[in-house]
Amino acid sequence: MNVLEIEHLTMAYQGRVIQENISFSVARGSVLVIMGPSGSGKSTLLKHMIGLLRPTKGIVRYGSTDIWSVSEQERSKVMQHFGILYQQGALWSSMTLGQNVALPLEMFSSHSSKEIEELVEFKLALVGLKGFENFYPSEISGGMRKRAGLARALALDPEVLFFDEPSSGLDPLSSRLLDELIIQLKDGLGCTIIVVSHELDSIFAIATDSVFLDPESKTIIAQGDPNMLRDSSPHAKVRSFLTRGKVNFHSSTQKDHTDHKVSL
């Protein structure tokens, strides 16, 4: 069963088409990675999916609801089913971690102050930050800020979690720990997870599905398990992306006779 469906979506900015006529679905409980070269529109697609940017054409469907054909009030209600972790965590620097996590609960739930306090402690504990409620973002590391942002994204028990380049700015160890946390959340909470990423280690560690945005043809040219795409995609540029250019020459020439610029 699909939790999100994208149908014939066209994204444009100031008259310039970024991607057009793209269609794909996101299965419930999956981890889908949106990947592609810089400038292919990965983060822009994410913004269309979470209700921040209106598409030029096409449909973004959550369940049975096309989120861009309903009122702003109805769209806001749909968005409460989404949790979002932005690249830098996007925490309010003037608020403690506890206050940051409490904010969506105070805005969109009917919980009492005591219940919110307990939920804040629980969400921070979920991401390994038990006892850090009274710390400010400036007092913790970059990896901890990402996890605090994730705790806030989890505040309303979202059905779908979105991550925009979650490993950006992190050292390899912090990045690996975040990947492990994403997998734990999927397995433990049953979330559907959608990730924008160009980090190969993360892509192969967490993804059960993926879409590849091509900036030249301005559409999706591959979808599937990244391991499968790395080994057998008919598109050399997809295989090259997933191997950092180390594409096997014989395999490439057999699968794509028209692409002669294969990295050895």
C-alpha positions as CSV (number, residue, x, y, z in Angstrom):
1,M,0.0,0.0,0.0
2,N,1.3,3.4,-0.9
3,V,1.3,6.3,1.5
4,L,2.4,9.0,-1.1
5,E,1.9,9.1,-4.9
6,I,3.4,11.6,-7.2
7,E,1.7,11.9,-10.6
8,H,3.0,13.8,-13.7
9,L,4.7,16.4,-11.5
10,T,6.4,19.4,-13.2
11,M,8.6,21.7,-11.1
12,A,9.7,25.1,-12.5
13,Y,11.3,28.2,-11.1
14,Q,11.0,31.6,-12.8
15,G,9.9,29.9,-16.0
16,R,12.8,27.4,-15.9
17,V,11.7,23.8,-15.8
18,I,13.7,21.8,-13.2
19,Q,11.9,18.4,-13.6
20,E,8.8,17.5,-15.6
21,N,6.3,14.8,-15.8
22,I,7.7,12.8,-13.0
23,S,5.7,10.0,-11.4
24,F,6.5,7.6,-8.6
25,S,4.9,6.1,-5.4
26,V,6.2,5.6,-1.9
27,A,5.2,2.4,-0.2
28,R,4.1,2.5,3.4
29,G,7.0,1.5,5.7
30,S,9.7,2.0,3.1
31,V,12.8,4.1,3.1
32,L,12.9,6.0,-0.2
33,V,16.0,8.0,-1.2
34,I,15.7,10.9,-3.7
35,M,19.1,11.0,-5.4
36,G,20.8,12.6,-8.3
37,P,23.6,15.1,-9.2
38,S,23.7,18.7,-7.7
39,G,21.1,20.9,-9.4
40,S,18.8,18.1,-10.3
41,G,16.0,19.3,-8.0
42,K,16.1,16.9,-5.1
43,S,15.4,19.4,-2.3
44,T,12.9,21.2,-4.5
45,L,11.0,17.9,-5.0
46,L,11.0,17.4,-1.2
47,K,9.4,20.8,-0.8
48,H,6.7,20.0,-3.2
49,M,6.0,16.7,-1.4
50,I,5.7,18.3,2.0
51,G,3.4,21.1,0.9
52,L,5.8,24.1,0.8
53,L,6.0,24.6,-2.9
54,R,3.1,24.3,-5.3
55,P,3.9,22.3,-8.5
56,T,3.5,23.9,-11.9
57,K,1.6,20.8,-12.9
58,G,0.7,17.4,-11.4
59,I,-0.5,15.8,-8.2
60,V,1.0,15.1,-4.8
61,R,-1.4,12.6,-3.2
62,Y,-1.2,11.6,0.5
63,G,-3.6,8.7,1.0
64,S,-6.7,9.8,-1.0
65,T,-6.0,13.5,-0.7
66,D,-4.3,15.6,-3.4
67,I,-2.6,18.1,-1.1
68,W,-2.6,20.8,-3.7
69,S,-6.3,20.7,-4.6
70,V,-7.6,21.2,-1.0
71,S,-7.8,24.4,1.0
72,E,-4.7,25.8,2.9
73,Q,-6.4,24.8,6.2
74,E,-6.9,21.2,5.0
75,R,-3.3,21.1,3.6
76,S,-2.0,22.2,7.0
77,K,-3.9,19.3,8.7
78,V,-2.3,16.9,6.2
79,M,1.2,18.3,6.9
80,Q,0.7,17.4,10.6
81,H,1.2,13.8,9.5
82,F,4.6,14.8,8.3
83,G,7.8,15.2,10.3
84,I,10.7,17.1,8.6
85,L,14.4,17.3,9.5
86,Y,16.1,20.0,7.5
87,Q,19.9,20.1,6.6
88,Q,21.0,22.2,9.6
89,G,18.4,20.9,12.1
90,A,16.6,24.3,11.9
91,L,16.4,24.6,15.7
92,W,15.4,27.9,17.3
93,S,18.7,29.1,18.8
94,S,17.0,31.1,21.6
95,M,15.1,28.0,22.8
96,T,16.4,25.0,24.7
97,L,16.2,21.6,23.1
98,G,13.1,20.8,25.3
99,Q,11.4,24.0,24.2
100,N,12.2,23.3,20.5
101,V,10.6,19.8,20.7
102,A,7.6,21.1,22.7
103,L,6.8,23.8,20.2
104,P,4.8,21.6,17.7
105,L,3.0,19.9,20.6
106,E,2.0,23.3,22.0
107,M,0.8,24.5,18.6
108,F,-1.0,21.4,17.2
109,S,-2.0,19.2,20.2
110,S,-4.4,19.4,23.1
111,H,-1.9,17.9,25.6
112,S,-1.5,19.4,29.0
113,S,1.8,21.1,30.0
114,K,2.7,18.0,32.1
115,E,1.9,15.6,29.2
116,I,4.0,17.8,26.8
117,E,6.9,17.7,29.3
118,E,6.8,13.9,29.4
119,L,6.5,13.6,25.6
120,V,9.5,16.0,25.2
121,E,11.6,13.8,27.5
122,F,10.5,10.7,25.6
123,K,11.2,12.1,22.1
124,L,14.7,13.3,23.2
125,A,15.4,9.9,24.7
126,L,14.4,8.2,21.4
127,V,17.2,10.0,19.7
128,G,19.8,9.5,22.4
129,L,19.5,12.9,24.1
130,K,17.9,12.0,27.4
131,G,18.8,14.6,30.0
132,F,19.6,17.4,27.4
133,E,16.2,19.1,27.7
134,N,17.7,22.4,29.1
135,F,20.7,22.6,26.7
136,Y,20.7,25.3,24.0
137,P,21.6,24.3,20.3
138,S,24.9,26.3,20.6
139,E,26.0,24.1,23.6
140,I,25.9,20.8,21.7
141,S,27.6,19.2,18.7
142,G,26.4,19.2,15.1
143,G,25.4,15.6,15.3
144,M,23.5,16.2,18.5
145,R,21.7,19.2,16.9
146,K,20.6,16.9,14.0
147,R,19.2,14.4,16.5
148,A,17.4,17.2,18.4
149,G,15.9,18.3,15.1
150,L,14.8,14.7,14.6
151,A,13.2,14.6,18.1
152,R,11.2,17.7,17.1
153,A,10.2,16.1,13.8
154,L,8.9,13.1,15.8
155,A,6.9,15.2,18.2
156,L,3.5,14.7,16.6
157,D,4.1,11.0,15.9
158,P,4.2,11.5,12.1
159,E,3.3,8.8,9.6
160,V,6.0,10.1,7.1
161,L,9.4,11.4,8.0
162,F,11.3,13.6,5.6
163,F,15.1,14.2,5.7
164,D,16.9,16.8,3.6
165,E,20.6,15.7,3.4
166,P,20.7,14.4,7.0
167,S,24.4,13.6,6.8
168,S,25.4,17.1,5.6
169,G,28.2,18.5,7.8
170,L,28.6,15.4,9.9
171,D,31.8,13.4,10.5
172,P,31.7,9.8,9.3
173,L,30.9,8.4,12.7
174,S,28.0,10.8,13.4
175,S,26.7,10.1,9.9
176,R,26.7,6.3,10.5
177,L,25.0,6.7,13.9
178,L,22.3,8.8,12.3
179,D,21.8,6.2,9.6
180,E,21.4,3.5,12.3
181,L,18.9,5.8,14.1
182,I,16.9,6.2,10.9
183,I,16.7,2.4,10.5
184,Q,15.7,2.0,14.2
185,L,12.9,4.5,13.8
186,K,11.6,2.7,10.7
187,D,11.6,-0.6,12.4
188,G,10.5,0.5,15.9
189,L,7.9,3.1,14.9
190,G,6.8,1.9,11.5
191,C,7.4,5.2,9.9
192,T,7.7,5.7,6.2
193,I,10.9,7.6,5.5
194,I,11.9,9.8,2.5
195,V,15.5,11.1,2.3
196,V,17.3,13.5,0.0
197,S,20.9,12.3,-0.1
198,H,24.0,12.2,-2.2
199,E,26.1,10.2,0.4
200,L,26.6,6.7,-1.0
201,D,27.3,5.1,2.4
202,S,24.0,6.4,3.7
203,I,22.1,5.5,0.6
204,F,23.2,1.9,0.6
205,A,22.8,1.6,4.4
206,I,19.2,2.8,4.7
207,A,17.3,2.8,1.3
208,T,14.8,0.1,0.4
209,D,13.8,2.1,-2.7
210,S,15.1,5.2,-4.6
211,V,14.4,7.5,-7.5
212,F,17.2,9.1,-9.6
213,L,16.6,12.7,-10.9
214,D,18.4,13.5,-14.1
215,P,19.1,17.2,-14.7
216,E,19.7,16.7,-18.4
217,S,16.5,14.9,-19.4
218,K,14.7,16.7,-16.5
219,T,12.9,13.6,-15.3
220,I,13.3,10.4,-13.3
221,I,15.5,7.9,-15.2
222,A,15.7,5.1,-12.6
223,Q,13.8,3.8,-9.6
224,G,14.4,0.8,-7.4
225,D,16.8,-0.6,-4.8
226,P,20.1,1.3,-5.1
227,N,22.1,-1.9,-4.9
228,M,20.2,-3.2,-7.9
229,L,20.5,0.1,-9.8
230,R,24.3,0.2,-9.1
231,D,24.7,-3.3,-10.7
232,S,22.2,-3.4,-13.4
233,S,20.7,0.0,-14.3
234,P,20.6,0.5,-18.1
235,H,21.8,4.1,-17.6
236,A,25.5,4.5,-17.3
237,K,25.1,7.8,-15.5
238,V,23.1,6.1,-12.7
239,R,25.7,3.4,-12.3
240,S,28.5,6.0,-12.4
241,F,26.7,8.0,-9.7
242,L,26.3,5.0,-7.4
243,T,30.0,3.9,-7.9
244,R,31.5,7.4,-7.9
245,G,32.5,6.9,-11.5
246,K,34.1,3.5,-11.0
247,V,31.8,1.8,-13.5
248,N,33.0,-1.6,-14.9
249,F,33.8,-0.9,-18.6
250,H,32.6,-4.3,-20.0
251,S,29.3,-4.1,-18.0
252,S,28.8,-0.5,-19.2
253,T,29.4,-1.2,-22.8
254,Q,27.1,-4.2,-22.8
255,K,24.2,-2.3,-21.1
256,D,24.6,1.2,-22.7
257,H,26.3,1.1,-26.2
258,T,25.5,4.8,-26.7
259,D,27.4,6.1,-23.7
260,H,31.1,6.2,-24.5
261,K,32.1,8.5,-21.6
262,V,32.5,5.7,-18.9
263,S,34.9,6.3,-16.1
264,L,37.5,3.5,-15.7
